[in-house]
Amino acid sequence: MISLRGTTNDGRDAWFVGYTPTLVTLVWVGFDNGEAHGLTGAQGALPIWADFMRAALDAYPPPSFAVPAGVTIVKIDATNGRAANFFCPVVVSETFLAGTEPGPCEEHGGVAAPVLNLWRRFSNWLRR
């Protein structure tokens, strides 16, 4: 699910919009006369949007977003923006046009990587 939110100048309008592959929903909160209410999109519109989307997606689960040709999803080290390896501390998925992916993270791992890898595998085995 993708979402965006916003608030106009002086807190007159608060809005939130989000979509799935099969549903687009926008919620606007404001007064018809343009009077300021002082709410942000997250304060005024998001709770309404979230309640509606929860009910709608429970009733009609969306399909996954189709990844177009020429687009890749890469695990990225959020601390440095490079392609993550096993030792990167914070990893997120990011979308790239094929050929524009960042190079590998060289900050985490290094000479100690094989020893740390063996230790982590052993620790995970003990936790079973």
Chimera marker file (.cmm) of the C-alpha trace (Angstrom):
<marker_set name="trace">
<marker id="1" x="0.000" y="0.000" z="0.000" r="1" g="1" b="0" radius="0.5"/>
<marker id="2" x="1.291" y="3.458" z="-0.910" r="1" g="1" b="0" radius="0.5"/>
<marker id="3" x="0.208" y="6.593" z="0.957" r="1" g="1" b="0" radius="0.5"/>
<marker id="4" x="0.712" y="10.348" z="0.894" r="1" g="1" b="0" radius="0.5"/>
<marker id="5" x="-0.525" y="13.049" z="3.246" r="1" g="1" b="0" radius="0.5"/>
<marker id="6" x="-0.706" y="16.787" z="3.425" r="1" g="1" b="0" radius="0.5"/>
<marker id="7" x="-1.880" y="19.928" z="5.112" r="1" g="1" b="0" radius="0.5"/>
<marker id="8" x="-2.452" y="23.294" z="3.462" r="1" g="1" b="0" radius="0.5"/>
<marker id="9" x="-1.181" y="26.614" z="4.789" r="1" g="1" b="0" radius="0.5"/>
<marker id="10" x="-2.664" y="27.830" z="8.051" r="1" g="1" b="0" radius="0.5"/>
<marker id="11" x="-4.274" y="24.454" z="8.874" r="1" g="1" b="0" radius="0.5"/>
<marker id="12" x="-7.336" y="24.989" z="6.660" r="1" g="1" b="0" radius="0.5"/>
<marker id="13" x="-7.302" y="21.616" z="4.945" r="1" g="1" b="0" radius="0.5"/>
<marker id="14" x="-6.013" y="18.244" z="6.087" r="1" g="1" b="0" radius="0.5"/>
<marker id="15" x="-5.878" y="15.330" z="3.681" r="1" g="1" b="0" radius="0.5"/>
<marker id="16" x="-4.547" y="11.825" z="3.335" r="1" g="1" b="0" radius="0.5"/>
<marker id="17" x="-4.512" y="9.619" z="0.240" r="1" g="1" b="0" radius="0.5"/>
<marker id="18" x="-3.341" y="6.051" z="-0.212" r="1" g="1" b="0" radius="0.5"/>
<marker id="19" x="-3.757" y="3.300" z="-2.735" r="1" g="1" b="0" radius="0.5"/>
<marker id="20" x="-3.401" y="-0.378" z="-3.478" r="1" g="1" b="0" radius="0.5"/>
<marker id="21" x="-3.367" y="-1.935" z="-6.966" r="1" g="1" b="0" radius="0.5"/>
<marker id="22" x="-7.193" y="-1.942" z="-6.940" r="1" g="1" b="0" radius="0.5"/>
<marker id="23" x="-8.303" y="0.895" z="-4.644" r="1" g="1" b="0" radius="0.5"/>
<marker id="24" x="-7.544" y="4.615" z="-4.276" r="1" g="1" b="0" radius="0.5"/>
<marker id="25" x="-8.886" y="6.431" z="-1.229" r="1" g="1" b="0" radius="0.5"/>
<marker id="26" x="-8.615" y="10.117" z="-0.349" r="1" g="1" b="0" radius="0.5"/>
<marker id="27" x="-9.931" y="11.719" z="2.828" r="1" g="1" b="0" radius="0.5"/>
<marker id="28" x="-10.225" y="15.506" z="3.176" r="1" g="1" b="0" radius="0.5"/>
<marker id="29" x="-11.036" y="17.241" z="6.449" r="1" g="1" b="0" radius="0.5"/>
<marker id="30" x="-11.928" y="20.919" z="6.487" r="1" g="1" b="0" radius="0.5"/>
<marker id="31" x="-14.637" y="23.547" z="6.716" r="1" g="1" b="0" radius="0.5"/>
<marker id="32" x="-16.561" y="24.646" z="3.605" r="1" g="1" b="0" radius="0.5"/>
<marker id="33" x="-15.977" y="28.290" z="4.512" r="1" g="1" b="0" radius="0.5"/>
<marker id="34" x="-12.171" y="27.847" z="4.615" r="1" g="1" b="0" radius="0.5"/>
<marker id="35" x="-11.915" y="28.407" z="8.364" r="1" g="1" b="0" radius="0.5"/>
<marker id="36" x="-8.746" y="26.969" z="9.907" r="1" g="1" b="0" radius="0.5"/>
<marker id="37" x="-9.136" y="23.882" z="12.085" r="1" g="1" b="0" radius="0.5"/>
<marker id="38" x="-5.452" y="23.484" z="12.935" r="1" g="1" b="0" radius="0.5"/>
<marker id="39" x="-5.213" y="19.758" z="12.171" r="1" g="1" b="0" radius="0.5"/>
<marker id="40" x="-2.503" y="18.107" z="10.111" r="1" g="1" b="0" radius="0.5"/>
<marker id="41" x="-3.242" y="15.402" z="7.569" r="1" g="1" b="0" radius="0.5"/>
<marker id="42" x="-2.018" y="12.808" z="10.071" r="1" g="1" b="0" radius="0.5"/>
<marker id="43" x="-4.225" y="14.181" z="12.851" r="1" g="1" b="0" radius="0.5"/>
<marker id="44" x="-7.452" y="14.838" z="10.955" r="1" g="1" b="0" radius="0.5"/>
<marker id="45" x="-7.604" y="12.674" z="7.839" r="1" g="1" b="0" radius="0.5"/>
<marker id="46" x="-5.357" y="9.685" z="8.573" r="1" g="1" b="0" radius="0.5"/>
<marker id="47" x="-7.539" y="8.120" z="11.331" r="1" g="1" b="0" radius="0.5"/>
<marker id="48" x="-10.596" y="8.216" z="9.037" r="1" g="1" b="0" radius="0.5"/>
<marker id="49" x="-8.565" y="6.854" z="6.115" r="1" g="1" b="0" radius="0.5"/>
<marker id="50" x="-7.081" y="4.043" z="8.238" r="1" g="1" b="0" radius="0.5"/>
<marker id="51" x="-10.487" y="2.943" z="9.570" r="1" g="1" b="0" radius="0.5"/>
<marker id="52" x="-11.954" y="2.835" z="6.071" r="1" g="1" b="0" radius="0.5"/>
<marker id="53" x="-8.963" y="1.042" z="4.534" r="1" g="1" b="0" radius="0.5"/>
<marker id="54" x="-8.894" y="-1.579" z="7.301" r="1" g="1" b="0" radius="0.5"/>
<marker id="55" x="-12.514" y="-2.468" z="6.615" r="1" g="1" b="0" radius="0.5"/>
<marker id="56" x="-12.152" y="-2.292" z="2.828" r="1" g="1" b="0" radius="0.5"/>
<marker id="57" x="-9.014" y="-4.455" z="2.720" r="1" g="1" b="0" radius="0.5"/>
<marker id="58" x="-10.525" y="-7.016" z="5.101" r="1" g="1" b="0" radius="0.5"/>
<marker id="59" x="-13.462" y="-7.349" z="2.720" r="1" g="1" b="0" radius="0.5"/>
<marker id="60" x="-11.462" y="-7.113" z="-0.529" r="1" g="1" b="0" radius="0.5"/>
<marker id="61" x="-7.797" y="-8.059" z="-0.049" r="1" g="1" b="0" radius="0.5"/>
<marker id="62" x="-5.669" y="-6.456" z="-2.772" r="1" g="1" b="0" radius="0.5"/>
<marker id="63" x="-3.260" y="-8.307" z="-5.001" r="1" g="1" b="0" radius="0.5"/>
<marker id="64" x="0.432" y="-7.498" z="-4.650" r="1" g="1" b="0" radius="0.5"/>
<marker id="65" x="1.859" y="-4.668" z="-6.691" r="1" g="1" b="0" radius="0.5"/>
<marker id="66" x="3.287" y="-6.022" z="-9.936" r="1" g="1" b="0" radius="0.5"/>
<marker id="67" x="6.924" y="-5.056" z="-10.409" r="1" g="1" b="0" radius="0.5"/>
<marker id="68" x="7.352" y="-3.709" z="-13.941" r="1" g="1" b="0" radius="0.5"/>
<marker id="69" x="10.106" y="-4.933" z="-16.232" r="1" g="1" b="0" radius="0.5"/>
<marker id="70" x="13.303" y="-2.977" z="-15.729" r="1" g="1" b="0" radius="0.5"/>
<marker id="71" x="12.688" y="-2.408" z="-12.009" r="1" g="1" b="0" radius="0.5"/>
<marker id="72" x="14.556" y="-4.222" z="-9.244" r="1" g="1" b="0" radius="0.5"/>
<marker id="73" x="14.058" y="-4.385" z="-5.481" r="1" g="1" b="0" radius="0.5"/>
<marker id="74" x="17.312" y="-4.388" z="-3.515" r="1" g="1" b="0" radius="0.5"/>
<marker id="75" x="18.029" y="-4.780" z="0.201" r="1" g="1" b="0" radius="0.5"/>
<marker id="76" x="19.805" y="-1.568" z="1.247" r="1" g="1" b="0" radius="0.5"/>
<marker id="77" x="21.842" y="-0.692" z="4.327" r="1" g="1" b="0" radius="0.5"/>
<marker id="78" x="19.833" y="2.235" z="5.692" r="1" g="1" b="0" radius="0.5"/>
<marker id="79" x="22.898" y="3.670" z="7.437" r="1" g="1" b="0" radius="0.5"/>
<marker id="80" x="24.851" y="4.288" z="4.232" r="1" g="1" b="0" radius="0.5"/>
<marker id="81" x="22.581" y="3.666" z="1.210" r="1" g="1" b="0" radius="0.5"/>
<marker id="82" x="24.666" y="0.788" z="-0.185" r="1" g="1" b="0" radius="0.5"/>
<marker id="83" x="23.492" y="-2.734" z="-1.131" r="1" g="1" b="0" radius="0.5"/>
<marker id="84" x="23.273" y="-4.590" z="2.170" r="1" g="1" b="0" radius="0.5"/>
<marker id="85" x="25.215" y="-7.649" z="3.211" r="1" g="1" b="0" radius="0.5"/>
<marker id="86" x="24.585" y="-10.058" z="6.090" r="1" g="1" b="0" radius="0.5"/>
<marker id="87" x="26.327" y="-7.792" z="8.609" r="1" g="1" b="0" radius="0.5"/>
<marker id="88" x="24.550" y="-4.516" z="7.876" r="1" g="1" b="0" radius="0.5"/>
<marker id="89" x="22.727" y="-3.299" z="11.012" r="1" g="1" b="0" radius="0.5"/>
<marker id="90" x="19.606" y="-1.714" z="9.470" r="1" g="1" b="0" radius="0.5"/>
<marker id="91" x="18.289" y="-3.174" z="6.215" r="1" g="1" b="0" radius="0.5"/>
<marker id="92" x="15.362" y="-1.882" z="4.141" r="1" g="1" b="0" radius="0.5"/>
<marker id="93" x="14.043" y="-2.769" z="0.689" r="1" g="1" b="0" radius="0.5"/>
<marker id="94" x="14.301" y="-0.049" z="-1.968" r="1" g="1" b="0" radius="0.5"/>
<marker id="95" x="13.198" y="0.059" z="-5.594" r="1" g="1" b="0" radius="0.5"/>
<marker id="96" x="15.595" y="0.961" z="-8.436" r="1" g="1" b="0" radius="0.5"/>
<marker id="97" x="15.605" y="1.128" z="-12.189" r="1" g="1" b="0" radius="0.5"/>
<marker id="98" x="17.711" y="-1.811" z="-13.356" r="1" g="1" b="0" radius="0.5"/>
<marker id="99" x="21.330" y="-0.721" z="-13.614" r="1" g="1" b="0" radius="0.5"/>
<marker id="100" x="21.046" y="2.102" z="-11.069" r="1" g="1" b="0" radius="0.5"/>
<marker id="101" x="21.394" y="-0.025" z="-7.930" r="1" g="1" b="0" radius="0.5"/>
<marker id="102" x="24.089" y="1.100" z="-5.459" r="1" g="1" b="0" radius="0.5"/>
<marker id="103" x="27.287" y="-0.859" z="-5.022" r="1" g="1" b="0" radius="0.5"/>
<marker id="104" x="27.803" y="-3.268" z="-2.129" r="1" g="1" b="0" radius="0.5"/>
<marker id="105" x="28.294" y="-2.105" z="1.439" r="1" g="1" b="0" radius="0.5"/>
<marker id="106" x="31.961" y="-2.319" z="2.359" r="1" g="1" b="0" radius="0.5"/>
<marker id="107" x="31.520" y="-0.672" z="5.750" r="1" g="1" b="0" radius="0.5"/>
<marker id="108" x="30.127" y="-3.726" z="7.567" r="1" g="1" b="0" radius="0.5"/>
<marker id="109" x="31.767" y="-7.123" z="7.642" r="1" g="1" b="0" radius="0.5"/>
<marker id="110" x="35.363" y="-7.017" z="6.479" r="1" g="1" b="0" radius="0.5"/>
<marker id="111" x="38.004" y="-9.423" z="7.809" r="1" g="1" b="0" radius="0.5"/>
<marker id="112" x="35.893" y="-10.441" z="10.813" r="1" g="1" b="0" radius="0.5"/>
<marker id="113" x="32.873" y="-11.259" z="8.650" r="1" g="1" b="0" radius="0.5"/>
<marker id="114" x="33.494" y="-15.026" z="8.350" r="1" g="1" b="0" radius="0.5"/>
<marker id="115" x="33.976" y="-15.387" z="12.126" r="1" g="1" b="0" radius="0.5"/>
<marker id="116" x="30.903" y="-13.250" z="12.884" r="1" g="1" b="0" radius="0.5"/>
<marker id="117" x="28.873" y="-15.209" z="10.346" r="1" g="1" b="0" radius="0.5"/>
<marker id="118" x="29.811" y="-18.502" z="11.993" r="1" g="1" b="0" radius="0.5"/>
<marker id="119" x="29.003" y="-17.080" z="15.457" r="1" g="1" b="0" radius="0.5"/>
<marker id="120" x="25.580" y="-15.782" z="14.343" r="1" g="1" b="0" radius="0.5"/>
<marker id="121" x="24.715" y="-19.100" z="12.711" r="1" g="1" b="0" radius="0.5"/>
<marker id="122" x="25.727" y="-20.934" z="15.898" r="1" g="1" b="0" radius="0.5"/>
<marker id="123" x="23.729" y="-18.493" z="18.093" r="1" g="1" b="0" radius="0.5"/>
<marker id="124" x="20.653" y="-18.917" z="15.906" r="1" g="1" b="0" radius="0.5"/>
<marker id="125" x="21.014" y="-22.697" z="16.121" r="1" g="1" b="0" radius="0.5"/>
<marker id="126" x="21.154" y="-22.517" z="19.942" r="1" g="1" b="0" radius="0.5"/>
<marker id="127" x="17.931" y="-20.452" z="20.045" r="1" g="1" b="0" radius="0.5"/>
<marker id="128" x="15.912" y="-23.166" z="18.286" r="1" g="1" b="0" radius="0.5"/>
<link id1="1" id2="2" r="1" g="1" b="0" radius="0.2"/>
<link id1="2" id2="3" r="1" g="1" b="0" radius="0.2"/>
<link id1="3" id2="4" r="1" g="1" b="0" radius="0.2"/>
<link id1="4" id2="5" r="1" g="1" b="0" radius="0.2"/>
<link id1="5" id2="6" r="1" g="1" b="0" radius="0.2"/>
<link id1="6" id2="7" r="1" g="1" b="0" radius="0.2"/>
<link id1="7" id2="8" r="1" g="1" b="0" radius="0.2"/>
<link id1="8" id2="9" r="1" g="1" b="0" radius="0.2"/>
<link id1="9" id2="10" r="1" g="1" b="0" radius="0.2"/>
<link id1="10" id2="11" r="1" g="1" b="0" radius="0.2"/>
<link id1="11" id2="12" r="1" g="1" b="0" radius="0.2"/>
<link id1="12" id2="13" r="1" g="1" b="0" radius="0.2"/>
<link id1="13" id2="14" r="1" g="1" b="0" radius="0.2"/>
<link id1="14" id2="15" r="1" g="1" b="0" radius="0.2"/>
<link id1="15" id2="16" r="1" g="1" b="0" radius="0.2"/>
<link id1="16" id2="17" r="1" g="1" b="0" radius="0.2"/>
<link id1="17" id2="18" r="1" g="1" b="0" radius="0.2"/>
<link id1="18" id2="19" r="1" g="1" b="0" radius="0.2"/>
<link id1="19" id2="20" r="1" g="1" b="0" radius="0.2"/>
<link id1="20" id2="21" r="1" g="1" b="0" radius="0.2"/>
<link id1="21" id2="22" r="1" g="1" b="0" radius="0.2"/>
<link id1="22" id2="23" r="1" g="1" b="0" radius="0.2"/>
<link id1="23" id2="24" r="1" g="1" b="0" radius="0.2"/>
<link id1="24" id2="25" r="1" g="1" b="0" radius="0.2"/>
<link id1="25" id2="26" r="1" g="1" b="0" radius="0.2"/>
<link id1="26" id2="27" r="1" g="1" b="0" radius="0.2"/>
<link id1="27" id2="28" r="1" g="1" b="0" radius="0.2"/>
<link id1="28" id2="29" r="1" g="1" b="0" radius="0.2"/>
<link id1="29" id2="30" r="1" g="1" b="0" radius="0.2"/>
<link id1="30" id2="31" r="1" g="1" b="0" radius="0.2"/>
<link id1="31" id2="32" r="1" g="1" b="0" radius="0.2"/>
<link id1="32" id2="33" r="1" g="1" b="0" radius="0.2"/>
<link id1="33" id2="34" r="1" g="1" b="0" radius="0.2"/>
<link id1="34" id2="35" r="1" g="1" b="0" radius="0.2"/>
<link id1="35" id2="36" r="1" g="1" b="0" radius="0.2"/>
<link id1="36" id2="37" r="1" g="1" b="0" radius="0.2"/>
<link id1="37" id2="38" r="1" g="1" b="0" radius="0.2"/>
<link id1="38" id2="39" r="1" g="1" b="0" radius="0.2"/>
<link id1="39" id2="40" r="1" g="1" b="0" radius="0.2"/>
<link id1="40" id2="41" r="1" g="1" b="0" radius="0.2"/>
<link id1="41" id2="42" r="1" g="1" b="0" radius="0.2"/>
<link id1="42" id2="43" r="1" g="1" b="0" radius="0.2"/>
<link id1="43" id2="44" r="1" g="1" b="0" radius="0.2"/>
<link id1="44" id2="45" r="1" g="1" b="0" radius="0.2"/>
<link id1="45" id2="46" r="1" g="1" b="0" radius="0.2"/>
<link id1="46" id2="47" r="1" g="1" b="0" radius="0.2"/>
<link id1="47" id2="48" r="1" g="1" b="0" radius="0.2"/>
<link id1="48" id2="49" r="1" g="1" b="0" radius="0.2"/>
<link id1="49" id2="50" r="1" g="1" b="0" radius="0.2"/>
<link id1="50" id2="51" r="1" g="1" b="0" radius="0.2"/>
<link id1="51" id2="52" r="1" g="1" b="0" radius="0.2"/>
<link id1="52" id2="53" r="1" g="1" b="0" radius="0.2"/>
<link id1="53" id2="54" r="1" g="1" b="0" radius="0.2"/>
<link id1="54" id2="55" r="1" g="1" b="0" radius="0.2"/>
<link id1="55" id2="56" r="1" g="1" b="0" radius="0.2"/>
<link id1="56" id2="57" r="1" g="1" b="0" radius="0.2"/>
<link id1="57" id2="58" r="1" g="1" b="0" radius="0.2"/>
<link id1="58" id2="59" r="1" g="1" b="0" radius="0.2"/>
<link id1="59" id2="60" r="1" g="1" b="0" radius="0.2"/>
<link id1="60" id2="61" r="1" g="1" b="0" radius="0.2"/>
<link id1="61" id2="62" r="1" g="1" b="0" radius="0.2"/>
<link id1="62" id2="63" r="1" g="1" b="0" radius="0.2"/>
<link id1="63" id2="64" r="1" g="1" b="0" radius="0.2"/>
<link id1="64" id2="65" r="1" g="1" b="0" radius="0.2"/>
<link id1="65" id2="66" r="1" g="1" b="0" radius="0.2"/>
<link id1="66" id2="67" r="1" g="1" b="0" radius="0.2"/>
<link id1="67" id2="68" r="1" g="1" b="0" radius="0.2"/>
<link id1="68" id2="69" r="1" g="1" b="0" radius="0.2"/>
<link id1="69" id2="70" r="1" g="1" b="0" radius="0.2"/>
<link id1="70" id2="71" r="1" g="1" b="0" radius="0.2"/>
<link id1="71" id2="72" r="1" g="1" b="0" radius="0.2"/>
<link id1="72" id2="73" r="1" g="1" b="0" radius="0.2"/>
<link id1="73" id2="74" r="1" g="1" b="0" radius="0.2"/>
<link id1="74" id2="75" r="1" g="1" b="0" radius="0.2"/>
<link id1="75" id2="76" r="1" g="1" b="0" radius="0.2"/>
<link id1="76" id2="77" r="1" g="1" b="0" radius="0.2"/>
<link id1="77" id2="78" r="1" g="1" b="0" radius="0.2"/>
<link id1="78" id2="79" r="1" g="1" b="0" radius="0.2"/>
<link id1="79" id2="80" r="1" g="1" b="0" radius="0.2"/>
<link id1="80" id2="81" r="1" g="1" b="0" radius="0.2"/>
<link id1="81" id2="82" r="1" g="1" b="0" radius="0.2"/>
<link id1="82" id2="83" r="1" g="1" b="0" radius="0.2"/>
<link id1="83" id2="84" r="1" g="1" b="0" radius="0.2"/>
<link id1="84" id2="85" r="1" g="1" b="0" radius="0.2"/>
<link id1="85" id2="86" r="1" g="1" b="0" radius="0.2"/>
<link id1="86" id2="87" r="1" g="1" b="0" radius="0.2"/>
<link id1="87" id2="88" r="1" g="1" b="0" radius="0.2"/>
<link id1="88" id2="89" r="1" g="1" b="0" radius="0.2"/>
<link id1="89" id2="90" r="1" g="1" b="0" radius="0.2"/>
<link id1="90" id2="91" r="1" g="1" b="0" radius="0.2"/>
<link id1="91" id2="92" r="1" g="1" b="0" radius="0.2"/>
<link id1="92" id2="93" r="1" g="1" b="0" radius="0.2"/>
<link id1="93" id2="94" r="1" g="1" b="0" radius="0.2"/>
<link id1="94" id2="95" r="1" g="1" b="0" radius="0.2"/>
<link id1="95" id2="96" r="1" g="1" b="0" radius="0.2"/>
<link id1="96" id2="97" r="1" g="1" b="0" radius="0.2"/>
<link id1="97" id2="98" r="1" g="1" b="0" radius="0.2"/>
<link id1="98" id2="99" r="1" g="1" b="0" radius="0.2"/>
<link id1="99" id2="100" r="1" g="1" b="0" radius="0.2"/>
<link id1="100" id2="101" r="1" g="1" b="0" radius="0.2"/>
<link id1="101" id2="102" r="1" g="1" b="0" radius="0.2"/>
<link id1="102" id2="103" r="1" g="1" b="0" radius="0.2"/>
<link id1="103" id2="104" r="1" g="1" b="0" radius="0.2"/>
<link id1="104" id2="105" r="1" g="1" b="0" radius="0.2"/>
<link id1="105" id2="106" r="1" g="1" b="0" radius="0.2"/>
<link id1="106" id2="107" r="1" g="1" b="0" radius="0.2"/>
<link id1="107" id2="108" r="1" g="1" b="0" radius="0.2"/>
<link id1="108" id2="109" r="1" g="1" b="0" radius="0.2"/>
<link id1="109" id2="110" r="1" g="1" b="0" radius="0.2"/>
<link id1="110" id2="111" r="1" g="1" b="0" radius="0.2"/>
<link id1="111" id2="112" r="1" g="1" b="0" radius="0.2"/>
<link id1="112" id2="113" r="1" g="1" b="0" radius="0.2"/>
<link id1="113" id2="114" r="1" g="1" b="0" radius="0.2"/>
<link id1="114" id2="115" r="1" g="1" b="0" radius="0.2"/>
<link id1="115" id2="116" r="1" g="1" b="0" radius="0.2"/>
<link id1="116" id2="117" r="1" g="1" b="0" radius="0.2"/>
<link id1="117" id2="118" r="1" g="1" b="0" radius="0.2"/>
<link id1="118" id2="119" r="1" g="1" b="0" radius="0.2"/>
<link id1="119" id2="120" r="1" g="1" b="0" radius="0.2"/>
<link id1="120" id2="121" r="1" g="1" b="0" radius="0.2"/>
<link id1="121" id2="122" r="1" g="1" b="0" radius="0.2"/>
<link id1="122" id2="123" r="1" g="1" b="0" radius="0.2"/>
<link id1="123" id2="124" r="1" g="1" b="0" radius="0.2"/>
<link id1="124" id2="125" r="1" g="1" b="0" radius="0.2"/>
<link id1="125" id2="126" r="1" g="1" b="0" radius="0.2"/>
<link id1="126" id2="127" r="1" g="1" b="0" radius="0.2"/>
<link id1="127" id2="128" r="1" g="1" b="0" radius="0.2"/>
</marker_set>
